[in-house]
Amino acid sequence: MAFSSVEGLLLAAREQPVWQAVLEDDLRDRGVERDHSWRQMSGLWQAMKDTVSGYDPAARSHSGLTGGSGARLEGAGPGLCGPFLRSVIAAAVKTGECNACMRRIVAAPTAGASGVLPAVLLPLQARDGLADTVMVEALYVAAGFGQVIATRASIAGAEGGCQAEVGSASGMAAAALVHVMGGSGEQMAHACAIALSNTLGLVCDPVAGLVEVPCVNRNVMGAVNALSCAELALSGITSAIPCDEVIDAMRAVGDSLPAALRETGGGGLAATPTGRRIAEQMA
């Protein structure tokens, strides 16, 4: 894809929606027809829906660390979160658990962060009765912002820490939410910038080297962060630092993280006594 900056993306979207600018760039980049690109993106949206709807509460990961938590989030709950927010949390956990249990997910942008986008989009569609076409458009928006992040910074935990995975997914989701709610391209950029700012420095410290602890629950954080940042942007609150500069800062922070905090399982929660004990049991 051609977009190496959010500024460039918004420039291309001056006379068309952001999602359409991303779609047309995909057509040029891959040399495919519009229907082909749309079918592929629609297939990804359907796969996200299938992951959550096909969640199996009896499934457990090979390690035994993950599984069944998604079912605990069904129903009314203790009352701290309303039905919508609780459904967001549940979708994030269910998708993260499906990944750990080797079921089918959509890596958006990665498998470890696969729960963020479906967690915010699926409950919103259900709540507001939105058409699938709107949600597919939102995925194009997310893809456009994700491409810029991948180009200017990273979407790999091994390269930039979890800020590059869950953080990137959160920024992408925040921009997608703004689109669904009728916001402008500028508001999408502000939502993404704020979401990324909130996750700067987030380390990647998988216990026993598995994408389970704390990865699954971090998807919840990424989803809730995306919601709050989209709400801020849609309310007219802006990021003091432009989105491209936030992404560049994210790259600089990722480069400065020690190797122990970049998916090696050598630091953070993985280095705690319990984390090491779990790793020994998995060996």
N, C-alpha and C positions, 0 to 999 in steps of 0.2 A: 504494500500500500504506500501511497505517496506522502501521506501526512507525517511530517516529522515535528510538527508543533501544533498546539491547540490553536494558536493564532492563525496558522495556515488553514486549519480545519474550518474555523469560523469564517475566514475569508472566502473559502469555497462555498460556504453556506449562506452567503449574503442574499442570494435571490432564490434559495431553495431550502427546504428543511435540512437539518444536520444529517438525519438518517439517510436522506436521499443523496447527499454529497458523498457519504461513506459508501453507499451502494454503488454509485456510478464510478467511484474510484476502484472498487472491487472489480467491476466489469472491465475497466481499462487494464488493471493490473494482471488479471488472470485470463483475459480474453474470452470471457464467457458471456452468455446471454442473460438478460435480466431475469427471466423466469428460472434459469438454473441457479443463480445466486439466491433468489428469494426462496426457492424450494429447499436449498441447503440450510438457510437460516431458519426457515420454518421447521425443518427437521430437528435442528438443535433445540428450538423452543419445545417441540413435542417431547423430545428426550428428557428435558428438564421436568416437564409435567409428569412423564411416566416414572421418573426416579422417585418423586415424592408420592405419587398415587400408588406406586407399587412397593412402597416401603414394607419390609417384613420385620415386625418387632421381634421375631424369634431368631433372626440372623445375628451371628456373632463373628467378629474378626478372628483371624487365626491366632492372634495373641491373646484373645479373650478380654482385651482392654476396652473394646468398643462394641456397642450393640444394645438395643432395647431402650435407650434413653429417649428416642423420638416418641415412642408410645407414651412415655410418662408425661409428655407435654400436651397430649390430646385432652380436650375437656376444659373445664373452667379454670382450674389451677387455684393457687392460693389467693388470688385477687390483686396482686401487685400490678399486673399487666392486663390491659383490656384484651378482648378476643382477637383483634387485629394484630397487635404486637405479639401476642402469644403464638399466633399462627406463623408469624415471621420467624420467631425463635425456633418453633418446631420444624419448619421447612429447612432451616439452616442445619439443624442437628441431623435430621433425617438424611439429607443429601451427604453430609460429611460422614455419617455412619455407612451409607451405601458405598461410598468410596473406600472406606477402610475394609468393608466386607467384600470388596472386589466385584461390586455390582456396577451397572452401567450409569455413568454420570457424564456431564459435559464439563470439560476442563475450561473454565472461563474466569480468569485466564489460565489457571492451573488446576490439577486435580485436588490439591490441598486447599484451594480456595473456591472449590466448585459449589459450595453452598450459598454463597453471598447473593449472586444475581437471582437465582430462583426463589430465594427466601424473601426478597423484597417484591418481586414481580408477581409471583403466583398468588399470594394473599391479596394483593392490590387488584388483580384481575377478578378474583372471586368476590371481593367486597363491592367493587364498582361495576361489575358486569361488563368489563372491557372486552373488545374483540381481539382475537388472536393477531390480527394485522397490526394493531397498536403495539402489542408486545414484541412482535418481530421487528417493528421499527425501532423499538427501544434497544433491542439487541444490536442493531446496526450502530446506534449511538454509542453503546458500550464498547463495541468493537473499534470504533474510531478513536475514542479516548484511550482505549487499551493499546492500540497501535502506537500512539504517541508515547505513552509510558514505556512500552517495550523498546522503542527506538532511542529515547532520550535517557532512560534509566534501565530498569530491568523488571521482569516478571518472575524471575527465578529466585527461590529462597537461598539456593546455594551461592548465588552471586550477590544478592542484596538484602538477605534476611526476610522475615515474614512481611515486612512492609512492602516488599516486592510482590508478594502473593496476595494475602488477605488485604493488605493496604491498597494494592492496585485494583483488586476486585471491588473494594468499597468505593473507590473513586469512580470506577466504571459504573457501578450500580447507582451511585448518587446522580450522575449525569443522566442515566437512563430513566430514573424516577422523575427528574425534572421534565424530560420529554413527555412522559406519560401524562403528567399533570398540566401540560400545555405551556411550559416555561420556554424561555428564549435560549438561544445558543450561549449567550453570555452568562445566563443563570446556570446552565449546565457546567460551564467552565468554572464558575465560582463554587458550585457544589462539589465538583471533583477536587478542586484545589483545597477546600476546607477538609474534605475527607482524607486526602493524602497528608495534609498537615497534621491531622489528629493521630496518624499512625506512623509518623516519622520515627525511626529508631526501633521499630518493632522487630525483635530478634526471631530467628528461626532456630528453635531448640527442641526438636522432636525427641521425646523419650524413647530410648532404644532404637532410634533412627526410624521410627514408624510414623506415618502421617495420621496419628490418632490423638495423642496427648502432647501438647494442648490444642492441636490443630482443629479438631472438630468444634470445640467451643469457641475458638477464635473466629470461626465463620459467623457465629452469632454476633460477636462484637462488630465484625465488619458490616453485617447487615443492618444492625441498629445504628451504627455510625452513619451509614449511607442514608438511612431514613432521616436522621436528625439534620444532616448536612443539606439534603435536598429541601427540607422544611426551611432551613435558614435561607438558602438561596432564593427559594420561591417567595419568601417574605421580604426580599429586597436586601438581605444582608450579604455583603460581599467579602471576598478574600483580599486582604491588604496586599498580599503577594500574588502576582499573576500566576496562572496555572502552570505555564511552562517553567517559570522560575522555581515553583514548588517541586516540579518533577526533577529539575536539575539538582535541587537540594537533596531530593530523595536519592539520586544517584551518588552524590557526594557522601551522604550518610552511609549508604550501603558499602561504598568503597572503604570507609573507615572502620567498619565493623570487623572485629577479629574473627578469624576462621572458626573459632569455637562457637560463634553465634550465627553461623551461616550453614545450617542444615547438616552439620557434621555430627550432631548429637554429643558434642563435647563440652557444652556450656549451658547456662541457664537452667531450666527445669530438668534437662537431661543429666546435669551434673550433680543434682541433689542426691542425698543418700538413697532415697526411695527410687529416684530415677535410675541410678546405677544398679540398684538391686533388681529392678524390672529388666534392665538390659542384660544382666547376668542370667536371669531366668529364661530370657528369649534366646540366648546364645546356644 
